[in-house]
Amino acid sequence: MEDNLHIPTVAELVGKGEVPDLLFWVGCAGSFDERAQRITKDICKILNHVGIKYAILGTEESCTGDPAKRAGNEFLFQMQAMMNIQVLDGYEIKKIVTSCPHCFNTLKNEYPSLGGHYKVIHHTQLIQSLIDEGKLKPADGNEFKGKKITYHDPCYLGRGNEVYEAPRKVLETLDADLVELKRCKSNGLCCGAGGAQMFKEPEPGNKDVNIERVEEIIDSKATIVAAACPFCMTMISDGVKVKEKESEIKVLDIAEITVKANKI
């Protein structure tokens, strides 16, 4: 993290007798994947910019258990989930924001049956609400003005939780030329990494899913692909590289676009 970007842990705040209004659940990708770390930093920049009192768990955060559950290891998932619930409840956490739709879906939909009840939002929903409240406003003539942008719906955010409008509303504030992919919203196409597929090689077939998706992106003539999931970010970026379109198509997370547009 940059020197001037101090990110408090919940333990730090509790030690001072304070509690965060919002817990930022960083997730495995946001913690360890070099590309996703940049998205983590930008979300923290946004939270700092608008003055939200937030914190992260730091070393007390562990995987939500989503990959274990999707891969069929329910026992491991429940062990991981129970450990996290114990930590969250110990700190009396009520509201969580996460940048990963897989973490978002698991915390929101899988944890309640194990006793973990929290208000869980995705970072695109948080950014949209900050724009609605007037706390974020794109700078005049920002670098996205007039650019052709398309948005790729992550499965666990879109079809899994019907969050379609928040990311699009964020992009609508940019005064850009927004184009939809042929398969979008409830008819969206997976990037190829959902359901624990991120951690294994694809099954034999005619074409990898991410290549199919990138071909649709190329057909849309968009020069920027807005993503909202670290797995989608990896798969689409890889597809763009395979098609040798890196100089023509940039893949950016909604948080990164927001930071650049608002000059944070």
TORKENU-171890 format. One record per residue (C-alpha): residue number from 0; chain; x negated, y, z negated. Coordinates in Angstrom, 1 decimal, decimal comma. Layout:
BEGIN
<NUM "A" <X Y Z>>
...
This chain:
BEGIN
<0 "A" <0,0 0,0 0,0>>
<1 "A" <-1,1 3,6 0,6>>
<2 "A" <-2,7 5,3 -2,4>>
<3 "A" <0,1 7,9 -2,7>>
<4 "A" <2,8 5,3 -2,5>>
<5 "A" <3,4 4,1 -6,0>>
<6 "A" <5,9 1,3 -6,3>>
<7 "A" <6,9 0,6 -9,8>>
<8 "A" <7,7 -2,9 -11,1>>
<9 "A" <10,8 -3,6 -13,2>>
<10 "A" <8,4 -4,7 -16,0>>
<11 "A" <6,7 -1,3 -15,8>>
<12 "A" <10,0 0,6 -16,1>>
<13 "A" <11,3 -1,6 -18,9>>
<14 "A" <8,1 -1,1 -20,8>>
<15 "A" <8,9 2,7 -20,7>>
<16 "A" <12,4 2,0 -21,9>>
<17 "A" <13,9 2,7 -18,4>>
<18 "A" <15,9 0,6 -16,0>>
<19 "A" <16,0 0,9 -12,2>>
<20 "A" <19,2 1,8 -10,4>>
<21 "A" <18,2 -0,5 -7,6>>
<22 "A" <16,0 -3,6 -7,3>>
<23 "A" <14,2 -3,9 -4,0>>
<24 "A" <13,9 -7,6 -3,3>>
<25 "A" <10,8 -7,7 -1,0>>
<26 "A" <11,0 -11,4 0,1>>
<27 "A" <8,3 -13,7 1,3>>
<28 "A" <7,8 -12,2 4,7>>
<29 "A" <7,8 -8,6 3,3>>
<30 "A" <5,2 -9,6 0,8>>
<31 "A" <2,8 -11,8 2,8>>
<32 "A" <3,4 -11,3 6,6>>
<33 "A" <1,2 -8,5 7,8>>
<34 "A" <3,8 -7,1 10,3>>
<35 "A" <6,6 -7,3 7,7>>
<36 "A" <4,5 -5,5 5,1>>
<37 "A" <4,7 -2,4 7,3>>
<38 "A" <8,5 -2,6 7,0>>
<39 "A" <8,3 -3,0 3,2>>
<40 "A" <6,2 0,2 3,0>>
<41 "A" <8,6 2,1 5,1>>
<42 "A" <11,6 1,1 3,0>>
<43 "A" <9,7 2,2 -0,1>>
<44 "A" <8,9 5,5 1,7>>
<45 "A" <12,7 6,0 2,3>>
<46 "A" <13,6 5,2 -1,3>>
<47 "A" <10,9 7,6 -2,6>>
<48 "A" <12,0 10,3 -0,1>>
<49 "A" <15,6 10,3 -1,3>>
<50 "A" <14,7 10,0 -4,9>>
<51 "A" <16,4 6,6 -5,7>>
<52 "A" <15,1 5,1 -9,0>>
<53 "A" <14,1 1,7 -7,8>>
<54 "A" <11,6 -1,1 -8,7>>
<55 "A" <10,3 -4,4 -7,4>>
<56 "A" <9,8 -7,6 -9,4>>
<57 "A" <6,2 -7,9 -8,1>>
<58 "A" <4,6 -11,2 -9,2>>
<59 "A" <7,8 -12,2 -11,0>>
<60 "A" <9,6 -12,5 -7,6>>
<61 "A" <9,7 -15,9 -6,0>>
<62 "A" <11,2 -17,3 -2,8>>
<63 "A" <15,1 -17,2 -2,9>>
<64 "A" <15,1 -20,8 -1,8>>
<65 "A" <16,7 -20,2 1,6>>
<66 "A" <14,1 -22,2 3,7>>
<67 "A" <14,3 -25,1 1,3>>
<68 "A" <18,2 -25,1 1,4>>
<69 "A" <18,3 -24,8 5,2>>
<70 "A" <15,8 -27,6 5,6>>
<71 "A" <18,0 -29,9 3,4>>
<72 "A" <16,1 -29,8 0,1>>
<73 "A" <19,0 -28,7 -2,2>>
<74 "A" <17,2 -29,7 -5,3>>
<75 "A" <14,2 -27,4 -4,6>>
<76 "A" <16,6 -24,6 -3,6>>
<77 "A" <18,5 -24,8 -6,9>>
<78 "A" <15,2 -24,9 -8,9>>
<79 "A" <14,0 -21,7 -7,2>>
<80 "A" <17,4 -20,0 -7,5>>
<81 "A" <17,7 -20,8 -11,2>>
<82 "A" <14,3 -19,3 -11,9>>
<83 "A" <15,1 -16,1 -10,0>>
<84 "A" <18,5 -15,8 -11,7>>
<85 "A" <16,8 -16,1 -15,1>>
<86 "A" <14,4 -13,3 -14,2>>
<87 "A" <17,1 -11,0 -12,7>>
<88 "A" <19,5 -11,6 -15,6>>
<89 "A" <16,7 -11,1 -18,1>>
<90 "A" <16,2 -7,6 -16,7>>
<91 "A" <20,0 -7,1 -16,4>>
<92 "A" <19,7 -6,3 -12,7>>
<93 "A" <23,0 -5,3 -11,1>>
<94 "A" <22,2 -4,0 -7,6>>
<95 "A" <19,7 -5,4 -5,1>>
<96 "A" <18,6 -4,2 -1,6>>
<97 "A" <16,6 -6,5 0,6>>
<98 "A" <15,1 -6,2 4,1>>
<99 "A" <15,5 -9,9 5,0>>
<100 "A" <18,9 -11,1 6,1>>
<101 "A" <18,0 -14,6 4,8>>
<102 "A" <17,3 -13,3 1,3>>
<103 "A" <20,4 -11,1 1,6>>
<104 "A" <22,6 -14,0 2,5>>
<105 "A" <21,2 -16,3 -0,2>>
<106 "A" <21,4 -13,8 -3,0>>
<107 "A" <24,8 -12,6 -2,0>>
<108 "A" <26,5 -15,9 -1,1>>
<109 "A" <24,6 -18,8 -2,6>>
<110 "A" <23,6 -17,4 -6,0>>
<111 "A" <27,1 -16,7 -7,5>>
<112 "A" <27,9 -20,4 -7,7>>
<113 "A" <24,7 -20,9 -9,8>>
<114 "A" <25,6 -18,0 -12,1>>
<115 "A" <23,8 -15,1 -10,3>>
<116 "A" <26,2 -12,3 -9,7>>
<117 "A" <24,8 -9,1 -8,1>>
<118 "A" <25,8 -6,4 -5,7>>
<119 "A" <23,5 -7,2 -2,7>>
<120 "A" <23,1 -4,9 0,2>>
<121 "A" <20,8 -5,0 3,3>>
<122 "A" <18,4 -2,1 4,0>>
<123 "A" <20,4 -1,1 7,1>>
<124 "A" <23,5 -0,6 4,9>>
<125 "A" <21,5 1,4 2,5>>
<126 "A" <20,0 3,6 5,3>>
<127 "A" <23,5 4,1 6,8>>
<128 "A" <25,0 5,2 3,4>>
<129 "A" <22,1 7,6 2,9>>
<130 "A" <22,8 9,1 6,3>>
<131 "A" <26,5 9,4 5,5>>
<132 "A" <25,6 11,2 2,2>>
<133 "A" <23,4 13,6 4,2>>
<134 "A" <20,2 12,5 2,5>>
<135 "A" <18,6 11,4 5,7>>
<136 "A" <18,8 13,3 9,0>>
<137 "A" <16,7 12,7 12,1>>
<138 "A" <14,3 15,6 12,9>>
<139 "A" <15,2 17,7 15,9>>
<140 "A" <13,7 16,3 19,1>>
<141 "A" <12,4 13,2 17,3>>
<142 "A" <10,5 10,7 19,4>>
<143 "A" <13,5 8,5 20,0>>
<144 "A" <15,6 11,2 21,7>>
<145 "A" <16,7 10,0 25,1>>
<146 "A" <14,9 6,7 24,8>>
<147 "A" <16,7 3,5 25,8>>
<148 "A" <17,1 1,4 22,6>>
<149 "A" <18,8 -2,0 22,2>>
<150 "A" <19,6 -3,7 18,9>>
<151 "A" <19,2 -7,5 18,3>>
<152 "A" <21,7 -8,8 15,8>>
<153 "A" <20,1 -11,2 13,2>>
<154 "A" <22,3 -14,2 12,7>>
<155 "A" <22,3 -14,1 8,9>>
<156 "A" <23,3 -10,4 9,0>>
<157 "A" <25,7 -10,4 11,9>>
<158 "A" <27,6 -13,6 12,3>>
<159 "A" <26,7 -14,8 8,8>>
<160 "A" <27,9 -11,6 7,0>>
<161 "A" <29,6 -9,5 9,6>>
<162 "A" <27,2 -6,5 9,2>>
<163 "A" <27,4 -5,2 12,7>>
<164 "A" <28,1 -1,5 12,3>>
<165 "A" <25,5 -0,2 9,8>>
<166 "A" <22,4 -0,7 11,9>>
<167 "A" <24,2 0,6 15,0>>
<168 "A" <25,4 3,7 13,1>>
<169 "A" <21,8 4,4 12,1>>
<170 "A" <20,7 4,3 15,7>>
<171 "A" <23,6 6,5 16,8>>
<172 "A" <22,1 9,4 14,8>>
<173 "A" <19,0 9,4 17,1>>
<174 "A" <20,6 10,9 20,2>>
<175 "A" <19,1 7,9 22,1>>
<176 "A" <20,5 5,9 25,0>>
<177 "A" <21,9 2,8 23,2>>
<178 "A" <22,4 -0,3 25,3>>
<179 "A" <24,0 -3,5 24,1>>
<180 "A" <22,5 -6,9 25,1>>
<181 "A" <24,7 -9,3 27,0>>
<182 "A" <25,1 -11,4 23,9>>
<183 "A" <25,6 -9,3 20,9>>
<184 "A" <27,7 -8,9 17,7>>
<185 "A" <29,7 -12,0 17,0>>
<186 "A" <28,5 -13,5 20,3>>
<187 "A" <24,8 -12,7 19,5>>
<188 "A" <22,0 -15,1 20,3>>
<189 "A" <19,6 -16,4 17,6>>
<190 "A" <15,9 -15,4 17,8>>
<191 "A" <15,1 -19,1 17,3>>
<192 "A" <13,8 -18,9 13,7>>
<193 "A" <16,9 -19,3 11,6>>
<194 "A" <17,8 -22,3 9,5>>
<195 "A" <14,1 -22,9 8,5>>
<196 "A" <13,1 -23,2 12,2>>
<197 "A" <10,6 -20,5 11,4>>
<198 "A" <8,4 -23,0 9,7>>
<199 "A" <8,3 -25,8 12,3>>
<200 "A" <7,6 -26,2 16,0>>
<201 "A" <10,7 -26,0 18,3>>
<202 "A" <12,3 -29,3 19,6>>
<203 "A" <11,5 -30,3 23,2>>
<204 "A" <13,6 -28,5 25,7>>
<205 "A" <13,5 -26,3 28,9>>
<206 "A" <12,9 -23,0 27,2>>
<207 "A" <12,2 -21,5 23,8>>
<208 "A" <15,2 -19,5 22,4>>
<209 "A" <13,0 -16,4 21,8>>
<210 "A" <12,0 -16,4 25,5>>
<211 "A" <15,6 -16,6 26,5>>
<212 "A" <16,4 -13,6 24,2>>
<213 "A" <13,5 -11,5 25,5>>
<214 "A" <14,6 -12,1 29,1>>
<215 "A" <17,9 -10,5 28,1>>
<216 "A" <16,1 -7,6 26,5>>
<217 "A" <14,0 -7,1 29,7>>
<218 "A" <17,3 -7,2 31,8>>
<219 "A" <18,7 -4,4 29,5>>
<220 "A" <15,9 -2,1 30,6>>
<221 "A" <15,5 -1,0 26,9>>
<222 "A" <12,0 0,2 26,0>>
<223 "A" <12,6 -0,2 22,2>>
<224 "A" <14,2 -3,2 20,5>>
<225 "A" <15,6 -2,4 17,0>>
<226 "A" <15,3 -5,4 14,7>>
<227 "A" <16,6 -5,9 11,1>>
<228 "A" <15,0 -9,1 10,1>>
<229 "A" <11,3 -10,2 9,7>>
<230 "A" <11,9 -13,5 11,4>>
<231 "A" <13,5 -11,8 14,4>>
<232 "A" <10,6 -9,4 14,5>>
<233 "A" <8,1 -12,2 14,8>>
<234 "A" <10,1 -14,2 17,4>>
<235 "A" <11,0 -11,2 19,6>>
<236 "A" <7,4 -9,8 19,4>>
<237 "A" <6,0 -13,2 20,4>>
<238 "A" <8,4 -13,4 23,3>>
<239 "A" <7,4 -9,9 24,5>>
<240 "A" <3,7 -11,0 24,4>>
<241 "A" <4,5 -14,2 26,3>>
<242 "A" <6,2 -12,1 29,0>>
<243 "A" <3,3 -9,6 28,9>>
<244 "A" <5,6 -6,6 28,3>>
<245 "A" <3,8 -5,2 25,2>>
<246 "A" <3,0 -1,9 26,9>>
<247 "A" <6,7 -1,5 28,0>>
<248 "A" <8,7 -2,8 25,1>>
<249 "A" <8,2 -1,9 21,5>>
<250 "A" <9,8 -3,9 18,7>>
<251 "A" <10,6 -1,8 15,6>>
<252 "A" <12,6 -2,4 12,4>>
<253 "A" <15,5 0,0 11,7>>
<254 "A" <13,5 1,2 8,6>>
<255 "A" <10,5 2,0 10,8>>
<256 "A" <12,7 3,9 13,2>>
<257 "A" <14,3 5,8 10,4>>
<258 "A" <10,9 6,8 8,9>>
<259 "A" <9,6 8,0 12,3>>
<260 "A" <12,8 9,8 13,2>>
<261 "A" <13,1 11,6 9,8>>
<262 "A" <9,3 12,3 9,8>>
<263 "A" <9,1 10,8 6,3>>
